[in-house]
Amino acid sequence: MTPAAALSRSVAGRVAIVTGAASGMGRATALLLAREGAKVAVTDLDPAACKAVAAEAGDGAHAFALDVSDGEAIKRVVADVAAHFGGIDILINNAGVSSFCPLDAGDDYDAIWHRAIAVMLTAHQRMVRAAGLSATMRWSRSNSSTASRIASTRFASEACSASTTSPLAGLRSRR
């Protein structure tokens, strides 16, 4: 890689995973990445909406149904994305939930709380870890990010701290 190429911020030809890409900011991000020439893995809990966004994004996009609260599903889908596109360059952790419940709602409150933590915290760490451990990860020297801090940590507490600082993670290694 030439020094100028190492400094490029272009996403053209790079592979991006976008979680929560069936609507809202995730959809807009997936479409923008595709428009800029990236190959996009459109992931979401809603498979039909995923397919619609991937179709709108064009030939360089592919839909992958994914419930980010399911750790095994994350591992499987990240491996499927890497196999489909030949690697992973960019991870956009966008999936989220918006649920409301009164504090005195008992078990309903606990269920909503645990789902929110699973989707909005644990899933981010799991996605970064799965992508970072992918044998086909193409590490970029040009992106400094939260993911690089997580991928290079030795302790879960450090990864948790780093994963809560940013839902947007471009992947990089210190190697």
Backbone as JSON Lines, residues from 0, in Angstrom:
{"i":0,"aa":"M","n":[0.84,-1.17,0.0],"ca":[0.0,0.0,0.0],"c":[0.89,1.24,0.0]}
{"i":1,"aa":"T","n":[0.6,2.14,-0.89],"ca":[1.38,3.37,-0.97],"c":[1.0,4.3,0.16]}
{"i":2,"aa":"P","n":[1.87,5.24,0.53],"ca":[1.52,6.17,1.61],"c":[0.22,6.94,1.33]}
{"i":3,"aa":"A","n":[0.0,7.36,0.09],"ca":[-1.23,8.08,-0.25],"c":[-2.45,7.19,-0.08]}
{"i":4,"aa":"A","n":[-2.33,5.92,-0.49],"ca":[-3.45,4.99,-0.35],"c":[-3.76,4.73,1.12]}
{"i":5,"aa":"A","n":[-2.72,4.69,1.95],"ca":[-2.93,4.44,3.37],"c":[-3.71,5.57,4.03]}
{"i":6,"aa":"L","n":[-3.64,6.76,3.46],"ca":[-4.33,7.91,4.02],"c":[-5.72,8.12,3.44]}
{"i":7,"aa":"S","n":[-6.09,7.36,2.43],"ca":[-7.37,7.52,1.77],"c":[-8.52,7.21,2.72]}
{"i":8,"aa":"R","n":[-9.54,8.03,2.66],"ca":[-10.74,7.79,3.45],"c":[-11.86,7.23,2.58]}
{"i":9,"aa":"S","n":[-11.55,6.88,1.35],"ca":[-12.55,6.33,0.44],"c":[-13.01,4.96,0.93]}
{"i":10,"aa":"V","n":[-14.3,4.71,0.78],"ca":[-14.85,3.4,1.11],"c":[-15.06,2.55,-0.13]}
{"i":11,"aa":"A","n":[-14.72,3.08,-1.29],"ca":[-14.91,2.35,-2.55],"c":[-14.17,1.03,-2.5]}
{"i":12,"aa":"G","n":[-14.89,-0.05,-2.8],"ca":[-14.3,-1.38,-2.83],"c":[-14.17,-2.04,-1.47]}
{"i":13,"aa":"R","n":[-14.46,-1.32,-0.41],"ca":[-14.37,-1.91,0.93],"c":[-15.68,-2.6,1.29]}
{"i":14,"aa":"V","n":[-15.6,-3.53,2.23],"ca":[-16.77,-4.28,2.67],"c":[-17.22,-3.73,4.02]}
{"i":15,"aa":"A","n":[-18.49,-3.35,4.1],"ca":[-19.05,-2.79,5.33],"c":[-20.22,-3.63,5.82]}
{"i":16,"aa":"I","n":[-20.25,-3.87,7.12],"ca":[-21.41,-4.47,7.78],"c":[-22.13,-3.33,8.48]}
{"i":17,"aa":"V","n":[-23.43,-3.23,8.25],"ca":[-24.25,-2.23,8.94],"c":[-25.35,-2.97,9.68]}
{"i":18,"aa":"T","n":[-25.38,-2.86,11.02],"ca":[-26.45,-3.47,11.79],"c":[-27.61,-2.48,11.9]}
{"i":19,"aa":"G","n":[-28.8,-3.01,12.07],"ca":[-29.98,-2.16,12.15],"c":[-30.19,-1.37,10.88]}
{"i":20,"aa":"A","n":[-29.93,-1.99,9.74],"ca":[-29.9,-1.29,8.45],"c":[-31.23,-1.28,7.71]}
{"i":21,"aa":"A","n":[-32.28,-1.81,8.32],"ca":[-33.57,-1.87,7.61],"c":[-34.33,-0.56,7.64]}
{"i":22,"aa":"S","n":[-33.94,0.34,8.53],"ca":[-34.67,1.62,8.62],"c":[-33.8,2.69,9.27]}
{"i":23,"aa":"G","n":[-34.28,3.9,9.23],"ca":[-33.64,5.0,9.93],"c":[-32.2,5.26,9.55]}
{"i":24,"aa":"M","n":[-31.37,5.54,10.57],"ca":[-29.96,5.87,10.33],"c":[-29.2,4.7,9.72]}
{"i":25,"aa":"G","n":[-29.55,3.47,10.11],"ca":[-28.88,2.31,9.53],"c":[-29.12,2.19,8.04]}
{"i":26,"aa":"R","n":[-30.36,2.4,7.62],"ca":[-30.69,2.38,6.2],"c":[-29.95,3.48,5.47]}
{"i":27,"aa":"A","n":[-29.99,4.69,6.01],"ca":[-29.31,5.82,5.37],"c":[-27.8,5.56,5.27]}
{"i":28,"aa":"T","n":[-27.22,4.97,6.3],"ca":[-25.79,4.67,6.28],"c":[-25.46,3.62,5.23]}
{"i":29,"aa":"A","n":[-26.27,2.56,5.18],"ca":[-26.05,1.5,4.19],"c":[-26.14,2.05,2.77]}
{"i":30,"aa":"L","n":[-27.13,2.89,2.52],"ca":[-27.31,3.46,1.18],"c":[-26.17,4.42,0.84]}
{"i":31,"aa":"L","n":[-25.72,5.21,1.8],"ca":[-24.6,6.12,1.57],"c":[-23.32,5.34,1.26]}
{"i":32,"aa":"L","n":[-23.04,4.31,2.04],"ca":[-21.84,3.49,1.79],"c":[-21.9,2.87,0.39]}
{"i":33,"aa":"A","n":[-23.07,2.34,0.02],"ca":[-23.22,1.74,-1.32],"c":[-23.02,2.79,-2.41]}
{"i":34,"aa":"R","n":[-23.61,3.96,-2.21],"ca":[-23.46,5.04,-3.19],"c":[-22.0,5.46,-3.35]}
{"i":35,"aa":"E","n":[-21.22,5.35,-2.27],"ca":[-19.8,5.7,-2.29],"c":[-18.92,4.55,-2.78]}
{"i":36,"aa":"G","n":[-19.53,3.42,-3.18],"ca":[-18.79,2.33,-3.78],"c":[-18.42,1.18,-2.87]}
{"i":37,"aa":"A","n":[-18.9,1.18,-1.63],"ca":[-18.62,0.06,-0.72],"c":[-19.54,-1.1,-1.04]}
{"i":38,"aa":"K","n":[-19.09,-2.29,-0.69],"ca":[-19.94,-3.47,-0.71],"c":[-20.56,-3.53,0.68]}
{"i":39,"aa":"V","n":[-21.87,-3.67,0.76],"ca":[-22.56,-3.5,2.03],"c":[-23.34,-4.74,2.44]}
{"i":40,"aa":"A","n":[-23.07,-5.22,3.66],"ca":[-23.86,-6.26,4.28],"c":[-24.95,-5.56,5.09]}
{"i":41,"aa":"V","n":[-26.16,-5.63,4.59],"ca":[-27.31,-4.99,5.23],"c":[-27.88,-5.99,6.23]}
{"i":42,"aa":"T","n":[-27.78,-5.7,7.53],"ca":[-28.26,-6.64,8.54],"c":[-29.36,-5.99,9.38]}
{"i":43,"aa":"D","n":[-30.33,-6.83,9.76],"ca":[-31.41,-6.36,10.6],"c":[-32.24,-7.56,11.05]}
{"i":44,"aa":"L","n":[-33.04,-7.32,12.05],"ca":[-33.95,-8.33,12.57],"c":[-35.08,-8.64,11.58]}
{"i":45,"aa":"D","n":[-35.4,-7.68,10.73],"ca":[-36.49,-7.81,9.76],"c":[-35.93,-8.21,8.39]}
{"i":46,"aa":"P","n":[-36.01,-9.51,8.04],"ca":[-35.4,-9.98,6.79],"c":[-35.99,-9.33,5.53]}
{"i":47,"aa":"A","n":[-37.31,-9.11,5.5],"ca":[-37.93,-8.51,4.31],"c":[-37.44,-7.08,4.11]}
{"i":48,"aa":"A","n":[-37.37,-6.32,5.18],"ca":[-36.9,-4.94,5.08],"c":[-35.42,-4.9,4.7]}
{"i":49,"aa":"C","n":[-34.66,-5.86,5.21],"ca":[-33.23,-5.99,4.86],"c":[-33.07,-6.18,3.35]}
{"i":50,"aa":"K","n":[-33.85,-7.09,2.82],"ca":[-33.79,-7.37,1.38],"c":[-34.17,-6.15,0.56]}
{"i":51,"aa":"A","n":[-35.16,-5.41,1.03],"ca":[-35.59,-4.2,0.31],"c":[-34.48,-3.16,0.29]}
{"i":52,"aa":"V","n":[-33.81,-2.96,1.43],"ca":[-32.71,-1.99,1.49],"c":[-31.54,-2.45,0.63]}
{"i":53,"aa":"A","n":[-31.22,-3.74,0.68],"ca":[-30.12,-4.26,-0.14],"c":[-30.44,-4.08,-1.62]}
{"i":54,"aa":"A","n":[-31.68,-4.32,-2.01],"ca":[-32.07,-4.12,-3.42],"c":[-31.94,-2.65,-3.81]}
{"i":55,"aa":"E","n":[-32.36,-1.77,-2.92],"ca":[-32.25,-0.33,-3.18],"c":[-30.79,0.11,-3.27]}
{"i":56,"aa":"A","n":[-29.93,-0.53,-2.47],"ca":[-28.51,-0.17,-2.46],"c":[-27.79,-0.63,-3.72]}
{"i":57,"aa":"G","n":[-28.29,-1.65,-4.38],"ca":[-27.69,-2.1,-5.64],"c":[-26.92,-3.4,-5.55]}
{"i":58,"aa":"D","n":[-26.23,-3.71,-6.64],"ca":[-25.56,-5.0,-6.78],"c":[-24.5,-5.28,-5.73]}
{"i":59,"aa":"G","n":[-23.9,-4.25,-5.16],"ca":[-22.84,-4.45,-4.17],"c":[-23.34,-4.68,-2.77]}
{"i":60,"aa":"A","n":[-24.66,-4.81,-2.6],"ca":[-25.23,-5.01,-1.27],"c":[-25.89,-6.38,-1.18]}
{"i":61,"aa":"H","n":[-25.91,-6.92,0.03],"ca":[-26.54,-8.21,0.27],"c":[-27.2,-8.18,1.65]}
{"i":62,"aa":"A","n":[-28.4,-8.76,1.75],"ca":[-29.15,-8.78,3.0],"c":[-28.78,-10.0,3.84]}
{"i":63,"aa":"F","n":[-28.64,-9.77,5.14],"ca":[-28.38,-10.84,6.1],"c":[-29.31,-10.61,7.3]}
{"i":64,"aa":"A","n":[-30.23,-11.54,7.56],"ca":[-31.09,-11.42,8.74],"c":[-30.23,-11.61,9.98]}
{"i":65,"aa":"L","n":[-30.37,-10.72,10.96],"ca":[-29.55,-10.82,12.17],"c":[-30.26,-10.22,13.36]}
{"i":66,"aa":"D","n":[-30.4,-11.02,14.41],"ca":[-30.84,-10.54,15.71],"c":[-29.57,-10.32,16.52]}
{"i":67,"aa":"V","n":[-29.17,-9.07,16.71],"ca":[-27.89,-8.78,17.37],"c":[-27.88,-9.15,18.85]}
{"i":68,"aa":"S","n":[-29.04,-9.49,19.41],"ca":[-29.05,-9.94,20.8],"c":[-28.66,-11.41,20.93]}
{"i":69,"aa":"D","n":[-28.48,-12.09,19.8],"ca":[-28.12,-13.51,19.77],"c":[-26.63,-13.66,19.41]}
{"i":70,"aa":"G","n":[-25.82,-13.98,20.4],"ca":[-24.37,-14.08,20.2],"c":[-23.95,-15.08,19.14]}
{"i":71,"aa":"E","n":[-24.63,-16.22,19.08],"ca":[-24.29,-17.23,18.08],"c":[-24.67,-16.75,16.68]}
{"i":72,"aa":"A","n":[-25.79,-16.04,16.58],"ca":[-26.19,-15.49,15.28],"c":[-25.16,-14.47,14.8]}
{"i":73,"aa":"I","n":[-24.63,-13.68,15.7],"ca":[-23.59,-12.71,15.33],"c":[-22.39,-13.43,14.73]}
{"i":74,"aa":"K","n":[-21.9,-14.44,15.4],"ca":[-20.74,-15.19,14.89],"c":[-21.03,-15.77,13.51]}
{"i":75,"aa":"R","n":[-22.22,-16.35,13.35],"ca":[-22.6,-16.98,12.08],"c":[-22.7,-15.94,10.96]}
{"i":76,"aa":"V","n":[-23.37,-14.83,11.23],"ca":[-23.57,-13.82,10.18],"c":[-22.26,-13.14,9.81]}
{"i":77,"aa":"V","n":[-21.42,-12.82,10.79],"ca":[-20.12,-12.21,10.48],"c":[-19.31,-13.16,9.6]}
{"i":78,"aa":"A","n":[-19.32,-14.46,9.91],"ca":[-18.61,-15.44,9.08],"c":[-19.23,-15.51,7.68]}
{"i":79,"aa":"D","n":[-20.56,-15.46,7.59],"ca":[-21.24,-15.48,6.3],"c":[-20.9,-14.24,5.46]}
{"i":80,"aa":"V","n":[-20.84,-13.07,6.12],"ca":[-20.49,-11.83,5.41],"c":[-19.07,-11.93,4.87]}
{"i":81,"aa":"A","n":[-18.14,-12.38,5.71],"ca":[-16.74,-12.52,5.29],"c":[-16.62,-13.5,4.12]}
{"i":82,"aa":"A","n":[-17.37,-14.6,4.17],"ca":[-17.32,-15.58,3.09],"c":[-17.95,-15.01,1.81]}
{"i":83,"aa":"H","n":[-19.07,-14.31,1.95],"ca":[-19.77,-13.77,0.78],"c":[-18.95,-12.7,0.06]}
{"i":84,"aa":"F","n":[-18.35,-11.79,0.83],"ca":[-17.64,-10.66,0.23],"c":[-16.12,-10.85,0.18]}
{"i":85,"aa":"G","n":[-15.61,-11.89,0.82],"ca":[-14.17,-12.12,0.82],"c":[-13.41,-11.33,1.87]}
{"i":86,"aa":"G","n":[-14.09,-10.81,2.86],"ca":[-13.43,-10.07,3.93],"c":[-14.36,-9.03,4.51]}
{"i":87,"aa":"I","n":[-13.87,-8.32,5.51],"ca":[-14.61,-7.26,6.18],"c":[-13.65,-6.11,6.43]}
{"i":88,"aa":"D","n":[-14.1,-4.9,6.1],"ca":[-13.27,-3.72,6.33],"c":[-13.87,-2.74,7.32]}
{"i":89,"aa":"I","n":[-15.18,-2.64,7.34],"ca":[-15.86,-1.6,8.11],"c":[-17.02,-2.23,8.87]}
{"i":90,"aa":"L","n":[-17.19,-1.82,10.12],"ca":[-18.32,-2.27,10.92],"c":[-19.05,-1.05,11.45]}
{"i":91,"aa":"I","n":[-20.34,-0.96,11.14],"ca":[-21.19,0.1,11.66],"c":[-22.19,-0.56,12.62]}
{"i":92,"aa":"N","n":[-21.95,-0.39,13.91],"ca":[-22.84,-0.91,14.93],"c":[-23.97,0.09,15.15]}
{"i":93,"aa":"N","n":[-25.06,-0.08,14.42],"ca":[-26.16,0.88,14.47],"c":[-27.41,0.34,15.15]}
{"i":94,"aa":"A","n":[-27.55,-0.97,15.26],"ca":[-28.78,-1.55,15.8],"c":[-29.08,-1.01,17.19]}
{"i":95,"aa":"G","n":[-30.34,-0.77,17.44],"ca":[-30.76,-0.28,18.74],"c":[-32.22,-0.58,18.97]}
{"i":96,"aa":"V","n":[-32.65,-0.36,20.18],"ca":[-34.06,-0.54,20.54],"c":[-34.52,0.69,21.31]}
{"i":97,"aa":"S","n":[-35.79,0.95,21.22],"ca":[-36.39,2.04,21.98],"c":[-37.64,1.48,22.64]}
{"i":98,"aa":"S","n":[-37.54,1.2,23.93],"ca":[-38.66,0.62,24.66],"c":[-38.89,1.43,25.93]}
{"i":99,"aa":"F","n":[-40.14,1.53,26.3],"ca":[-40.48,2.28,27.49],"c":[-41.32,1.41,28.41]}
{"i":100,"aa":"C","n":[-41.04,1.52,29.69],"ca":[-41.75,0.72,30.67],"c":[-41.62,1.41,32.03]}
{"i":101,"aa":"P","n":[-42.69,1.5,32.8],"ca":[-42.58,2.11,34.12],"c":[-41.68,1.28,35.04]}
{"i":102,"aa":"L","n":[-41.0,1.94,35.93],"ca":[-40.08,1.26,36.85],"c":[-40.78,0.2,37.7]}
{"i":103,"aa":"D","n":[-42.04,0.39,37.96],"ca":[-42.77,-0.55,38.82],"c":[-43.47,-1.66,38.03]}
{"i":104,"aa":"A","n":[-43.06,-1.9,36.8],"ca":[-43.72,-2.89,35.95],"c":[-43.24,-4.32,36.21]}
{"i":105,"aa":"G","n":[-42.41,-4.53,37.19],"ca":[-42.0,-5.89,37.58],"c":[-41.19,-6.59,36.51]}
{"i":106,"aa":"D","n":[-41.61,-7.82,36.17],"ca":[-40.88,-8.64,35.21],"c":[-40.82,-8.01,33.82]}
{"i":107,"aa":"D","n":[-41.85,-7.27,33.44],"ca":[-41.83,-6.59,32.14],"c":[-40.67,-5.61,32.07]}
{"i":108,"aa":"Y","n":[-40.47,-4.87,33.15],"ca":[-39.37,-3.91,33.2],"c":[-38.03,-4.64,33.05]}
{"i":109,"aa":"D","n":[-37.85,-5.73,33.78],"ca":[-36.6,-6.49,33.71],"c":[-36.35,-7.02,32.3]}
{"i":110,"aa":"A","n":[-37.38,-7.53,31.65],"ca":[-37.22,-8.06,30.29],"c":[-36.81,-6.96,29.32]}
{"i":111,"aa":"I","n":[-37.45,-5.8,29.43],"ca":[-37.09,-4.68,28.54],"c":[-35.68,-4.2,28.83]}
{"i":112,"aa":"W","n":[-35.31,-4.12,30.1],"ca":[-33.96,-3.7,30.48],"c":[-32.92,-4.65,29.89]}
{"i":113,"aa":"H","n":[-33.12,-5.94,30.06],"ca":[-32.14,-6.92,29.57],"c":[-32.05,-6.92,28.04]}
{"i":114,"aa":"R","n":[-33.16,-6.73,27.36],"ca":[-33.15,-6.65,25.9],"c":[-32.38,-5.4,25.45]}
{"i":115,"aa":"A","n":[-32.6,-4.28,26.11],"ca":[-31.89,-3.05,25.76],"c":[-30.38,-3.21,25.96]}
{"i":116,"aa":"I","n":[-29.96,-3.8,27.05],"ca":[-28.53,-4.02,27.3],"c":[-27.96,-4.98,26.26]}
{"i":117,"aa":"A","n":[-28.71,-6.04,25.93],"ca":[-28.24,-7.01,24.94],"c":[-28.03,-6.38,23.58]}
{"i":118,"aa":"V","n":[-28.97,-5.52,23.16],"ca":[-28.91,-4.92,21.82],"c":[-27.96,-3.73,21.77]}
{"i":119,"aa":"M","n":[-28.01,-2.88,22.8],"ca":[-27.31,-1.6,22.72],"c":[-25.93,-1.58,23.37]}
{"i":120,"aa":"L","n":[-25.55,-2.66,24.03],"ca":[-24.22,-2.73,24.63],"c":[-23.53,-4.04,24.27]}
{"i":121,"aa":"T","n":[-24.07,-5.14,24.72],"ca":[-23.42,-6.44,24.5],"c":[-23.25,-6.75,23.01]}
{"i":122,"aa":"A","n":[-24.25,-6.45,22.21],"ca":[-24.16,-6.73,20.77],"c":[-23.02,-5.98,20.11]}
{"i":123,"aa":"H","n":[-22.78,-4.75,20.53],"ca":[-21.71,-3.95,19.94],"c":[-20.36,-4.63,20.19]}
{"i":124,"aa":"Q","n":[-20.14,-5.06,21.4],"ca":[-18.89,-5.76,21.75],"c":[-18.79,-7.08,20.99]}
{"i":125,"aa":"R","n":[-19.89,-7.81,20.9],"ca":[-19.87,-9.1,20.2],"c":[-19.59,-8.92,18.71]}
{"i":126,"aa":"M","n":[-20.18,-7.89,18.1],"ca":[-19.94,-7.64,16.67],"c":[-18.47,-7.29,16.43]}
{"i":127,"aa":"V","n":[-17.93,-6.42,17.24],"ca":[-16.52,-6.04,17.08],"c":[-15.62,-7.24,17.28]}
{"i":128,"aa":"R","n":[-15.91,-8.02,18.3],"ca":[-15.09,-9.21,18.58],"c":[-15.18,-10.22,17.44]}
{"i":129,"aa":"A","n":[-16.39,-10.5,16.96],"ca":[-16.56,-11.47,15.87],"c":[-15.86,-10.98,14.61]}
{"i":130,"aa":"A","n":[-16.03,-9.71,14.27],"ca":[-15.37,-9.17,13.08],"c":[-13.87,-9.12,13.27]}
{"i":131,"aa":"G","n":[-13.43,-8.73,14.45],"ca":[-12.0,-8.63,14.73],"c":[-11.3,-9.98,14.75]}
{"i":132,"aa":"L","n":[-12.03,-11.03,15.1],"ca":[-11.45,-12.37,15.13],"c":[-11.62,-13.1,13.81]}
{"i":133,"aa":"S","n":[-12.34,-12.48,12.87],"ca":[-12.56,-13.1,11.57],"c":[-11.22,-13.3,10.87]}
{"i":134,"aa":"A","n":[-11.02,-14.5,10.36],"ca":[-9.76,-14.83,9.67],"c":[-9.58,-14.0,8.41]}
{"i":135,"aa":"T","n":[-10.67,-13.45,7.9],"ca":[-10.59,-12.68,6.66],"c":[-10.66,-11.18,6.89]}
{"i":136,"aa":"M","n":[-10.51,-10.75,8.14],"ca":[-10.52,-9.32,8.43],"c":[-9.35,-8.65,7.73]}
{"i":137,"aa":"R","n":[-9.66,-7.6,7.0],"ca":[-8.62,-6.82,6.33],"c":[-8.41,-5.58,7.17]}
{"i":138,"aa":"W","n":[-7.36,-5.59,7.94],"ca":[-7.09,-4.49,8.87],"c":[-6.58,-3.28,8.12]}
{"i":139,"aa":"S","n":[-7.08,-2.14,8.5],"ca":[-6.7,-0.89,7.85],"c":[-5.79,-0.07,8.75]}
{"i":140,"aa":"R","n":[-4.71,0.46,8.18],"ca":[-3.82,1.32,8.94],"c":[-4.34,2.75,9.0]}
{"i":141,"aa":"S","n":[-5.38,3.05,8.23],"ca":[-5.82,4.44,8.14],"c":[-6.98,4.78,9.07]}
{"i":142,"aa":"N","n":[-7.6,3.8,9.69],"ca":[-8.75,4.08,10.54],"c":[-8.4,3.9,12.01]}
{"i":143,"aa":"S","n":[-8.49,4.95,12.78],"ca":[-8.33,4.86,14.22],"c":[-9.71,4.77,14.81]}
{"i":144,"aa":"S","n":[-9.95,3.8,15.68],"ca":[-11.32,3.61,16.12],"c":[-11.42,2.9,17.45]}
{"i":145,"aa":"T","n":[-12.65,2.88,17.93],"ca":[-12.98,2.14,19.13],"c":[-12.69,0.66,18.94]}
{"i":146,"aa":"A","n":[-12.98,0.13,17.75],"ca":[-12.78,-1.3,17.52],"c":[-11.33,-1.69,17.69]}
{"i":147,"aa":"S","n":[-10.4,-0.83,17.31],"ca":[-9.0,-1.18,17.47],"c":[-8.66,-1.32,18.94]}
{"i":148,"aa":"R","n":[-9.28,-0.49,19.78],"ca":[-9.04,-0.59,21.21],"c":[-9.61,-1.9,21.75]}
{"i":149,"aa":"I","n":[-10.79,-2.29,21.25],"ca":[-11.41,-3.53,21.72],"c":[-10.61,-4.74,21.23]}
{"i":150,"aa":"A","n":[-10.25,-4.74,19.95],"ca":[-9.55,-5.88,19.38],"c":[-8.19,-6.1,20.02]}
{"i":151,"aa":"S","n":[-7.6,-5.06,20.57],"ca":[-6.26,-5.2,21.14],"c":[-6.27,-5.27,22.67]}
{"i":152,"aa":"T","n":[-7.46,-5.37,23.29],"ca":[-7.5,-5.44,24.75],"c":[-7.28,-6.87,25.21]}
{"i":153,"aa":"R","n":[-6.88,-6.99,26.47],"ca":[-6.68,-8.31,27.06],"c":[-7.8,-8.67,28.02]}
{"i":154,"aa":"F","n":[-8.58,-7.71,28.46],"ca":[-9.58,-7.95,29.48],"c":[-10.96,-7.51,29.01]}
{"i":155,"aa":"A","n":[-11.96,-8.27,29.41],"ca":[-13.33,-7.95,29.02],"c":[-13.74,-6.57,29.49]}
{"i":156,"aa":"S","n":[-13.29,-6.16,30.66],"ca":[-13.7,-4.85,31.17],"c":[-13.18,-3.72,30.28]}
{"i":157,"aa":"E","n":[-11.99,-3.89,29.7],"ca":[-11.46,-2.87,28.79],"c":[-12.29,-2.83,27.51]}
{"i":158,"aa":"A","n":[-12.69,-4.0,27.0],"ca":[-13.51,-4.06,25.79],"c":[-14.87,-3.42,26.04]}
{"i":159,"aa":"C","n":[-15.44,-3.67,27.21],"ca":[-16.74,-3.08,27.55],"c":[-16.63,-1.57,27.59]}
{"i":160,"aa":"S","n":[-15.59,-1.07,28.22],"ca":[-15.39,0.38,28.31],"c":[-15.24,0.98,26.92]}
{"i":161,"aa":"A","n":[-14.45,0.36,26.08],"ca":[-14.23,0.89,24.73],"c":[-15.48,0.79,23.89]}
{"i":162,"aa":"S","n":[-16.25,-0.28,24.04],"ca":[-17.43,-0.45,23.18],"c":[-18.55,0.51,23.52]}
{"i":163,"aa":"T","n":[-18.55,1.06,24.71],"ca":[-19.61,1.99,25.07],"c":[-19.32,3.41,24.61]}
{"i":164,"aa":"T","n":[-18.12,3.66,24.11],"ca":[-17.77,5.03,23.74],"c":[-18.2,5.41,22.34]}
{"i":165,"aa":"S","n":[-18.53,4.44,21.47],"ca":[-18.91,4.8,20.12],"c":[-19.66,3.67,19.44]}
{"i":166,"aa":"P","n":[-20.83,3.94,18.85],"ca":[-21.53,2.91,18.11],"c":[-20.98,2.72,16.7]}
{"i":167,"aa":"L","n":[-20.08,3.6,16.27],"ca":[-19.49,3.51,14.94],"c":[-18.08,3.01,15.08]}
{"i":168,"aa":"A","n":[-17.75,1.9,14.43],"ca":[-16.42,1.34,14.59],"c":[-15.84,0.95,13.24]}
{"i":169,"aa":"G","n":[-14.73,1.59,12.86],"ca":[-13.94,1.17,11.71],"c":[-12.84,0.3,12.27]}
{"i":170,"aa":"L","n":[-12.52,-0.77,11.61],"ca":[-11.63,-1.74,12.22],"c":[-10.16,-1.5,11.89]}
{"i":171,"aa":"R","n":[-9.3,-1.66,12.89],"ca":[-7.87,-1.42,12.72],"c":[-7.12,-2.32,13.71]}
{"i":172,"aa":"S","n":[-5.94,-2.72,13.36],"ca":[-5.12,-3.54,14.24],"c":[-3.83,-2.8,14.58]}
{"i":173,"aa":"R","n":[-3.27,-3.12,15.74],"ca":[-1.98,-2.54,16.13],"c":[-0.83,-3.4,15.65]}
{"i":174,"aa":"R","n":[-1.12,-4.5,14.99],"ca":[-0.08,-5.41,14.54],"c":[0.8,-4.8,13.49]}
